[in-house]
Amino acid sequence: MTATKELTGSHATSEWTGFTGRLGAWYLASRYRRLAELLVLGNLRPRLLRALDLRGDELVVDAGCGSGFYSLAIAGRLTSGRVICVDLSDEMMARLARRTARQGLSGRVDIRKGDVTALDLDEGLAGWAVSNGVWHELREPAQAARELFRVLQPGGRVVVTDFRDTRLGRRIAAAHRAGDHGPFSVDELKALLEAAGFARVGAEPVGHWVLAWGRKPSPLQGDGGRDRVGH
């Protein structure tokens, strides 16, 4: 059964509330969002899913899951694993819960209300962490990177995507609250993961997106080199 948990100890608020939240939750889970990627933004979805080299038994944290555009695709690739979906927006979580139930994925999805810069999750919990199209809305994306590092097991892997610092990326980000970070260059998103402690970090442009990845160092694995992600 899908669980919804209130995060305690964080006073962060979401801009995706009320009508804006309901409209955003609908759009972000709709075929129109997919069309926008295909026709305008860049075909990110297959690239991101190839980067997630899942066995099927992992625990995956989706930080800033929205209404589940990627969360449910990830859950559908799991057998005995599950996805912990964290978001601040009640409207996003409500739509995600309905979609999860309709797709018969409730046993693999755990929905929790929370702040991606202060995750109410144990250290070393997850094998994978993802965050998609979220950090441009944050004032301190470096803290979100540190939180993903904290909740990963040694050897755990991260994939982060966000808008690239293009003219279109800047126009989209300008619709959010003043003071938010905005879009990223490829080097900037890569540097955020490296500064948080990740090794084997890489990043690449995908249309108007940046896709970045890395691994939490493990004493059982070398942390040199660069992980290859599927193309």
C-alpha atoms as one frame of an Amber mdcrd trajectory, in Angstrom:
protein
   0.000   0.000   0.000   1.253   3.472  -0.828   2.238   5.405   2.274   2.302
   9.183   2.646   4.546  10.524   5.381   4.787  14.131   6.595   8.354  15.360
   6.964   9.009  16.752  10.424  11.815  19.208  11.076  11.649  21.120   7.779
   9.850  24.397   7.174  10.271  24.406   3.408   7.216  25.162   1.311   6.301
  24.228  -2.240   5.279  26.675  -4.952   3.209  23.840  -6.475   0.071  24.353
  -4.388  -3.616  24.979  -5.082  -4.597  25.352  -8.731  -0.952  25.687  -9.813
  -0.147  22.435  -8.062  -3.098  20.571  -9.555  -2.380  21.837 -13.067   1.320
  21.088 -12.728   0.651  17.600 -11.371  -1.595  16.852 -14.337   0.800  18.251
 -16.938   3.934  16.621 -15.509   2.316  13.180 -15.774   0.675  13.758 -19.146
   1.437  12.901 -22.763   1.886  16.642 -23.364   4.952  16.680 -21.145   6.334
  13.773 -23.178   5.569  15.617 -26.420   7.343  18.701 -25.087  10.445  16.589
 -24.527  10.275  14.987 -27.955   9.584  18.172 -29.910  11.249  20.949 -27.922
  13.216  20.156 -24.772  15.147  17.040 -25.776  14.388  13.327 -25.569  15.569
  12.848 -21.984  13.350   9.990 -20.776  14.997   7.032 -22.595  18.452   8.456
 -21.885  17.755   8.698 -18.157  16.198   5.247 -17.928  19.215   3.719 -19.695
  21.479   5.404 -17.157  19.640   3.545 -14.372  21.298   0.150 -14.575  18.841
  -1.551 -12.219  18.943  -5.188 -11.133  15.369  -4.977  -9.840  15.909  -5.436
  -6.108  17.212  -1.967  -5.225  15.766   0.734  -3.030  15.631   3.925  -5.117
  15.088   7.429  -3.707  13.349   9.844  -6.104  13.918  13.267  -4.537  11.402
  15.761  -5.913   9.299  13.113  -7.633   6.403  15.362  -8.676   3.467  13.339
  -9.975   5.680  10.407 -10.900   6.727  10.892 -14.528   9.920   8.951 -13.802
   9.015   7.335 -10.461   6.500   4.919 -11.939   8.733   4.048 -14.883  11.438
   3.140 -12.364   9.002   1.194 -10.171   7.887  -0.785 -13.204  11.457  -2.028
 -13.668  11.736  -3.311 -10.098  10.855  -6.806  -8.923  11.549  -6.939  -5.193
  12.803  -3.359  -4.884  10.877  -0.151  -4.216  10.972   3.578  -4.863  10.752
   6.134  -2.060   9.144   9.191  -3.686   9.704  12.492  -1.866   7.983  15.771
  -2.744   6.723  18.878  -0.931   3.545  19.341  -2.964   0.360  17.738  -1.661
  -1.167  18.059  -5.126   1.735  16.246  -6.771   1.652  13.460  -4.197  -2.116
  13.017  -4.505  -1.897  12.515  -8.266   1.077  10.198  -7.857  -0.867   8.084
  -5.349  -3.788   7.745  -7.782  -1.528   6.851 -10.685   0.372   4.340  -8.568
  -2.842   2.562  -7.587  -4.155   2.526 -11.175  -0.949   0.954 -12.433  -0.870
  -1.665  -9.682   2.468  -0.439  -8.331   1.481   0.423  -4.757   3.664  -2.356
  -3.352   6.757  -0.823  -4.961   6.109   2.876  -4.260   6.384   4.682  -0.920
   5.233   8.334  -1.109   6.555  10.757   1.507   6.097  14.489   1.904   9.481
  16.084   2.369  12.157  18.598   1.467  14.870  17.410  -0.931  17.431  19.510
   0.976  16.571  17.803   4.300  15.489  14.247   3.540  13.902  12.417   6.464
  15.700   9.214   5.493  18.424   7.181   7.162  22.017   7.482   6.070  23.202
   4.752   3.710  19.678   3.586   2.922  19.495   3.428  -0.866  21.287   1.818
  -3.771  20.165   4.506  -6.215  19.097   8.145  -5.907  17.536  10.253  -8.642
  16.388  13.857  -8.836  14.800  15.126 -12.014  14.081  18.725 -12.990  14.092
  19.939  -9.386  17.313  21.692  -8.517  16.655  24.798 -10.632  13.846  25.579
  -8.147  16.193  25.466  -5.130  18.157  28.237  -3.500  20.822  25.764  -2.347
  21.121  22.859  -4.793  24.451  21.934  -3.184  22.547  20.879  -0.070  20.293
  18.638  -2.171  23.406  17.002  -3.639  24.803  16.399  -0.156  21.528  14.816
   0.942  21.555  12.375  -1.971  25.120  11.454  -1.073  24.131  10.908   2.569
  21.207   8.568   1.902  23.141   6.370  -0.538  24.968   3.222   0.473  28.705
   3.104  -0.255  28.879   2.227  -3.934  25.381   3.627  -4.489  24.739   5.629
  -7.626  23.053   8.917  -8.435  21.442  10.361 -11.557  20.381  14.021 -11.658
  18.780  15.956 -14.495  17.814  19.582 -14.823  17.346  22.356 -17.325  20.462
  23.389 -19.188  21.581  26.998 -19.263  20.156  27.735 -22.685  17.850  30.575
 -23.662  14.833  28.271 -23.309  16.097  26.820 -20.033  16.433  30.325 -18.597
  12.920  31.285 -19.738  11.411  28.224 -18.065  13.326  28.781 -14.836  12.322
  32.465 -14.766   8.727  31.379 -14.113   9.726  30.184 -10.638  10.335  32.116
  -7.440  12.924  34.883  -7.340  16.134  33.675  -5.741  15.883  30.122  -7.036
  19.040  28.821  -8.681  17.828  28.512 -12.252  19.283  26.309 -15.025  22.731
  24.702 -15.033  25.671  24.337 -17.342  27.021  20.822 -17.848  30.152  21.668
 -15.851  28.161  23.249 -13.023  25.928  20.238 -12.441  28.945  17.947 -12.591
  30.799  20.149 -10.079  27.873  20.007  -7.628  28.057  16.216  -7.518  31.835
  16.252  -7.153  31.654  18.790  -4.321  29.126  16.593  -2.495  31.652  13.739
  -2.497  30.614  11.679  -5.510  33.242   9.899  -7.594  33.178   8.735 -11.224
  31.109  11.804 -12.039  30.031  12.535 -15.574  27.569  14.880 -17.246  26.274
  15.558 -20.725  23.754  17.761 -22.518  20.524  16.223 -23.783  18.789  18.960
 -25.757  17.836  21.656 -23.260  18.594  19.292 -20.347  21.714  18.289 -18.460
  22.069  14.665 -17.336  24.665  14.010 -14.609  25.657  10.866 -12.749  28.089
   9.634 -10.122  28.827   7.029  -7.480  29.324   7.199  -3.710  32.831   5.867
  -3.026  33.103   2.453  -1.411  36.138   0.918   0.300  35.364  -2.264  -1.652
  35.466  -0.485  -5.005  37.976   1.821  -6.571  36.637   5.342  -6.970  38.813
   6.266  -9.884  37.787   6.280 -13.486  34.430   7.208 -14.905  31.252   5.165
 -14.941  29.864   4.431 -18.371  26.162   5.025 -18.727  24.035   3.454 -21.423
  23.551   5.191 -24.741
